[in-house]
């Protein structure tokens, strides 16, 4: 019976090693992050199952290729993983470093599983298994790319096919993100070329179609890092063909390189025109400049996070803690994105998280890959389809694109699998069995214990994810039931609590505050407050939780008493963790203003609270002089205090800093300009608010009235005519204005 089971496990084991190659196809709705979470859970589950079976087979005396581990290069992944664990242990928070988040699917756990897969492939795979592996990668890449191409065409046609994953922004196929898609396909393309070389007949056409679709999908995804990497890889191929190719091949390559140079010259000559081209890939590439929003954001992140890494150059900050470095350096006047959990440069990510030793091992892995590819190249005749040359192009593409993006579990697994394949192709050792003295029950027990890890690692987090999704879907329909789902999910004791807090915040501040009232609103508030408070105490390093908790307190339902001392403690931590984040400063000001508004006019305490708010705002305005929000709030407060000169000074400073439309600045600006009867400036800022939210008819009606006062009754009438069609009831809320605009309308007939 034991031999029968062992034989069956021997047959199952190779398929488990191949299974991660299929994961890029997986997309399952009904869970939070449907593109990432299912892939992560399946990868982790497969890794645990594969390890359990390997341990059983190894202890049962089955042969494996243990001698392959004699090569020093095989220990680079283990060395990197060890550094990751050590630096994370001494980093910001090991618990978070180990588990990561649903949103990324990364963390030490995922890195461990991928490293385990590397060693299982290395000591288990023969050439037949490697052949199956690259074929599966080629087919899966073709399907993923085909879905991406279909997404692009349906988007261009202004429609959406029900059988395709939804598109938000640029196309992402089953990976959900354009950069993830391009990064994966950029590597898989060369695995596909490896397969094409030795294929024939029907399958050769399939693999060629896969390669073509991959290139098209990368182009349509408009991910500039991968496009640049493939262009450089193409140039390398042309130069190689000129150097080593035959006569006809040299001529063709020379023509191709010449055409590429001419094309590049024309591209730069007409770059300004191409920056407005309707084809997004061309437009995005042509728009690259230091002033481009994405480029300036990346440069800001690289410069500032790079500087922070020098504070701990050797020990790093631990896995999954780039976000904490970003929060520390975040500057709203320099970058639009509110939250970053990666630097968008894999090399900088490794340095920031794992220090100099982590980066050294990562570079060693890339260099070893290139060296072994070069050794493989020398075993065959030179040529564009030489296995070693294709592997060199793969690692070149990977290294270049990772300078602009970062690893995801599927791209890192593919890198490790291809590295293992390289090592195997250059190894001629035979397999052998390690004799053990373990009895069969012990062998089974050890394997079962490993297998049981699936429960805390995969099953419980998956249940927590599903319950979180169910609660989110009900947070407007049935608040108490939604809260009950959240409580059930949290009772599982998984690492999902941080993301539960993020979602509770989003549910409350984005939807419940706007759409609910009474007991339902209060229930939503109390639950968000309770959950975020627990996370605030558990994760003292997370600026996002502190900021979210402060915002929930700031938007407490009317009649709910807020603990000002606790609120100030929360805000103090939020400002400590992210000193320039505007929300924390403005919410601190709101505490003072609420206290002032609660007092009767003429109360001595009222001015005290106003002065307290002024002190906070002036300090922030000094830190961020280019942002107009704080100066406009200062102008309104000073005007309330009767200091018109100070109010004008701050308003003038704000007006000169108001370059782009900003609703956060426009709201206090409108209050100030209405108070001083500056109708023209009030019109400008009300118009910006209307543009931001055209369905806010209260603001639109205010714009109509102020436009009339500013001396443009014709424009005011046009707004009134719009309101008559869309919200006629609002017109009667100001009978005096309605009479005036009606008189004007009749005078024009």
C-alpha positions, 0 to 999 in steps of 0.5 A, a space after each residue: 500500500 505504501 509503495 502504491 501511494 509513493 508511486 502516485 505521489 511521484 507522478 503528481 509531484 512534477 505537475 505541482 512544479 509546473 503548476 505555478 506557470 499557469 497562475 497568470 491565467 487565474 482571475 476569480 471575482 468575489 474576493 478582494 483584489 481578484 487579480 492578485 489574491 487567488 494567484 497568491 493563495 494558489 502559489 502558496 498552497 502549491 508550494 506547501 503541497 509540493 514541499 510536503 510531497 518532496 519530503 515524503 518522497 525524499 525520506 522514502 528513499 526516492 532519488 533526486 539530483 542532490 549533486 546540483 547543489 554543489 555549485 555556489 550559484 545555487 545558494 544565491 537564492 537561499 542567501 538572499 532569503 536569509 538576508 531578507 529574514 534577518 533584515 526583516 527581524 531587525 526592521 520596522 515590523 516582522 509580522 507585517 514583513 512576513 505576511 504582507 498584504 492581500 493587495 500585493 501578495 508579497 512578503 517573506 512568506 511568498 518569497 519563501 515559497 518561491 525559493 522553495 520552488 526554485 530548489 524543488 525544480 533544481 533537484 527534481 527536474 530533468 530535461 523533459 520537465 524543463 521542456 514542458 515548463 517552457 512550453 506551458 509558459 509559452 502557451 499561458 503567455 500567449 493566452 494572457 497576451 491574447 486577452 490583453 489584445 482583445 481588451 485593447 480592441 474592445 476598449 478602442 471600440 468603446 465596448 466591453 466584452 462580458 467574458 473579459 476581465 474589466 479594464 480600469 485605466 490601461 489594459 492588464 489582462 488577467 494580471 489586472 495591472 499594465 506594468 505587471 502584465 508587461 513585466 511578465 510578458 517581457 520575460 515570457 517572450 524569450 521563453 517562447 522563443 526558446 520553444 519556437 526554436 525546436 518546435 514544428 508543425 501546428 505547435 510552431 504556429 501556436 508559439 509564433 502567435 504567442 510571441 506576436 501577441 506578447 509583443 502587441 500586448 506589451 505595446 498596447 499596455 504602454 508600459 514604458 519600462 518594458 518597451 524600453 527593455 525590449 527595444 534595447 534587447 532588439 538592438 542587442 540582437 541586431 548588433 549580435 547579428 551584424 557581428 556573428 550572423 551570416 552574410 544575408 543576416 548581417 545585411 538585414 541586421 544592418 538595414 534594421 539598425 539603420 532604420 531604427 536609428 532613423 526612426 529614433 531621430 524622427 521620433 525625437 524631432 517630432 516628439 512634441 507632436 507625438 506627445 498628443 498622438 491618439 495612440 497611447 504607447 506613442 503618446 506615453 513614450 513621447 511625453 517622457 520628460 522631467 516635467 511629466 507627472 509619472 517621471 517626476 513622481 518616480 524621480 522624487 521617490 527614488 531621490 528621497 527613498 534613496 536618501 532614507 536608505 542611507 540611514 540604515 544602509 546595511 540592515 535595511 527596514 525589512 520586507 514590505 516597509 517601503 511605504 513607511 519610508 515614503 510616508 516619511 518623505 511624502 511631500 504633496 507639493 512634489 508628488 500627486 500620489 498619496 500612498 506608495 508601497 514600492 519605489 518602482 525600482 526593484 534595485 532600490 526596493 531591495 536596498 531599502 528593505 534588505 540593505 546592502 547585502 540584500 541588494 548584493 545578493 539580488 545583483 549576484 542572482 542577475 549576474 549569475 544568470 547572465 554568466 550561466 547563460 553565457 556558458 550555455 551560449 558557448 556550448 552551441 553554434 552562435 546564432 540568434 536562436 542560441 539557447 544561451 543568447 535567448 537567456 541573456 536577452 531574458 535577463 537583460 530585459 528583466 534587469 532593465 524593466 525592473 529599474 522602472 518597476 518591481 517584482 511580482 510573485 509571478 515574475 519572480 517565480 518565472 525568474 527563479 524557474 528560468 535560473 533553475 533551468 539554466 543550472 540544470 542544462 549545464 549539469 550532467 550529474 545523476 540522481 541518487 537516493 539519500 538513505 534515511 532511518 526514519 520509519 514510515 509513520 515518522 515520514 508520513 507525520 512530517 509530511 502531514 505537518 507540512 501539509 497542515 500549514 495550508 490551513 493558517 497560510 491559505 485557507 484562513 486568509 482566503 476565508 478572511 478575504 471572502 468575508 471582507 468582500 461580503 461585508 463591503 458589498 453590504 455596507 450600505 444595504 445592511 450596516 449591522 450585517 456588514 459589521 458582522 461579516 467583518 467581525 467574523 473575518 477578524 475572528 479568524 486571527 489572520 494578517 488581514 486586519 490591516 486591510 480590514 481597517 483600510 476598507 472600513 475607512 473607505 466604506 465609512 468616509 467614501 459612502 456611509 457619511 454621504 448616503 446614510 443617516 441616523 443609527 445606520 450612520 452611527 453604526 458605521 462610524 462606531 465600527 470604523 472607529 473601533 477597528 482603526 483604533 485597534 490597528 492604531 495600537 497594533 501597528 504604531 508605524 503605519 501612517 495610513 492607519 493613523 491618518 484614516 483614524 483621524 479622518 474618521 474622528 473628523 467626520 463623526 456624525 452630528 451629536 457624537 462626542 469625540 475624545 479630543 485628547 485621543 484625537 490629538 494623540 492620533 493626529 500627533 502620530 500621523 504627523 510624526 510618521 508623515 510630517 508633510 501630509 496635509 490632512 493631518 495638519 488640517 484635521 488638527 486645525 479642525 479640532 480647534 475650529 470645532 471647539 471655537 464654533 461650539 462657543 457663543 460669539 464674544 466668548 474669550 475662549 473662542 479667539 483662543 481656539 482660533 489662535 490655536 488653529 492659526 498657529 498650526 496653519 502658519 507652521 504648515 504654510 511655512 513648511 509647504 509655501 507652494 500650497 494654497 490651501 493653508 493660506 486660504 484657511 488662514 485668510 478666512 480665520 483672520 477675517 473672522 477675527 477682524 484682522 483684514 490686513 492679515 487676511 488679505 496678505 494670506 489670500 494674496 499669497 494663496 492666489 499667486 500659488 493657485 496654479 492648478 484647480 484644487 477643490 481643497 483650496 477652492 472651498 476656503 477661497 470661496 468663503 473668503 471671497 464671498 465674505 469680502 464681496 470679491 465676486 469675480 474671484 468667487 466665480 473662479 473658484 466656484 467654477 473649479 468646484 463645479 468642474 470637479 463635481 458637476 452634479 453638486 447643484 448647491 454649488 452650481 446654484 451658488 455659481 449662478 448667483 455669484 456670476 450674476 453679482 459679478 456682472 454677467 447675468 447672461 452666464 448666470 441665466 445659462 446656469 439657471 436654465 440648466 438647473 430648471 432641467 435637472 433640479 428645478 426645486 433648488 431655484 426656489 431656495 433663494 426667491 430674491 435671486 430667482 426674481 432678479 434673474 427672472 426679471 433679467 430673462 424677461 427683459 431680453 425677450 
